[in-house]
Amino acid sequence: MDDNARPHRARLVRSYLESKTIPQMAWPAKSPDLNPIAHVWDILGRWIAGHRVHPGTLHDLQHALLQEWELLPQQGINDSIASMPRHCQACISAREYHTRY
């Protein structure tokens, strides 16, 4: 999926996908994210942002993310996955308008 986010539009990414013949699915910009892992990334990002000392290097960030990942309760991941039917229904019901997700 390609939601026109800058990392997805980078020439390097496009070249890689083309070289591996990976098809891309067009996705409207600013569309709701229907990928449960994106919600988990959001949780991890908020936890990292809440640290008193922010990671100063890429290595520090990797270490902090791995630590937080280990602390992430499995139930939170399960809840995110279980919420996907509600997310999908909200998107269908919104008919191209905003949802709370």
Steps between C-alpha positions, in 0.01 A plus 500: 500500500618848424330780690724769349697536822848637429682178600282303258563745215880509525682407179700241688183325616336516157816367333524213747137402453536512122822296507327228703182526287294570809165646393377810674142561594392862470355635821337841542702760687392560860297180502441324830771255584352151495823329593502386864879522528479873428304541822765304690770726349298797624496358853875436490565849365299661780684294761839599356390867487405473867854411606680768697808451283434462130714266287787699352611257232340245273658226714350655816158515332526136392594398853213702652248354254614147571469560874150643464400219264594247767275684748205524259219287638381232258143595586558845350606342171204262512262791565641692205444203269154433641398863438557473124141399409377815682759712319394358163131553575568857611680569171216353298239694698692828473479491119830685443462725806709493815473227761613507861776257407 
